[in-house]
């Protein structure tokens, strides 16, 4: 979807850096989550999905001035990610 938006958008937003995201923090959190033995696979999936959703949500307004299409796409991806989180959480809840 990102590639299609980039191709369809007049502005090549990939050439513009998105500043202030502090990517080292979410990358570290994802690695830590994956390595954590005390979490089940579903719990890891929820945590990683949440980190990614937050990253999309943080990037969306930062790119909006460069490419509204890309900003809207990131906002949509964040919403879709939150929907996946809710679906995954339903599978974690004890019966």
N, C-alpha and C positions, 0 to 999 in steps of 0.2 A: 504494500500500500504506500509505503514511503517513497519507493522508486517511482510508482505511477504518479503520485502527487508532484514529485520533483519534475518529472517529464512534462506533466500537464500544466504546471505552474509557469508563469512567465519569468518569475524570479528564481534563479538557481540558489535556493536557500542553503544548499549544502556547502556553498563557498563561504557563507557567513558563519563565523563562530558563535555559538550560544554560550555566553559568558555567565559566570556565577552559579553554575550547577554543582560544582564541587563533586565531580564524578568519582573521585577516589573513595569518598564515603559510601555511596551506594554499592560500588563494586566490592569494597571490603565487607560490607554487611551481607551481600549475596554470598561471597566466598565463605564467610563465617557460618552462615545459615546452612549451606550445603554440607559443610564439614561437621556440623553439630550432630553428634550421635544420639542425643537425647530426644531429638525430634523425629516424628514419623515422616514418611515421604509426603503425605498430604499436608502436614504442618509446614514442611519446608516449602512446598509449592505455594501455599497461602502467603507465607512470609516473603518469598521472592516475588510473587505477583504483586504484593502490596508495595514493595520497594520500587518495582518497575512502574506501577500506576502513579506513584508519587513523583517519580522522575518525569514521566510524560506530562503530568499536571504542572510541574515546575517549569518545564521547557516550553510548554504551549504559549504562555503570555510573552515569553522572551523572544520567540521567533515570529510572533504575530505581526510585528511591524515590518519584518522582512518579507514574509510570505503568509498571508492570511490563510491560504489553503493548507499550508504546513501546520500552522497554529491550530486550525480547526481539526486537522487530522490527529494531532497529538492529543487534543482535548477528547476526541472521540475514542482514541486508543486507551486513554486513561479511564473513561467510563466503561468501556468493554472489559478492561482489566478488572475493574471493581465488580462487574457482573460475574466474572470468573471466580473472583475471591468468594463471593456469596455462594456460588455453586459448590466450590470446594469446601467451604465451611459447613455446608449442610451434610457433607460426607464425613466430617470429623465428629459431629455431635453424636453422643451416645444415644442409642435407641431407648 
